[in-house]
Amino acid sequence: MVICMKDNGVASIQITLVKTPHTAASWTLDALPLQLGGSFGPVTLAYETWGTLNSAGDNAILLTHALTGDAHAHDVEHPNDPRAAWWNPLIGPGRPFDTSRYFVG
């Protein structure tokens, strides 16, 4: 459960974490409260991660993308194919977002 403190009260949202194979997961929110009132939902947020988060938690890199139909940034099975995932040339061991050093998501 996520608790959101607002000027006019407290809202809570039930979040169910669904693990999927490899490094992908999704959360589904029954309703997403909007800042100016009202809400919409259900809303599913999906993400993927590569690499390992260190004990200090200071090696994370958050990739954001435009509102496209595909948030798949890296394909481990086809790392050299830029058509398989839109950030493939940049993510992986020895690349700018080096997954042997960073936790990329």
ABEGO torsion letter per residue (X at the ends): XBBBBBAAEBBBBBBBBBBBBEABBBBBBABBBBAAEEBBOBBBBBBBBBEBBBAAGAABBBBBBBBBABABABBAABAABAAABAAAAABEBGBABBAAABBBX
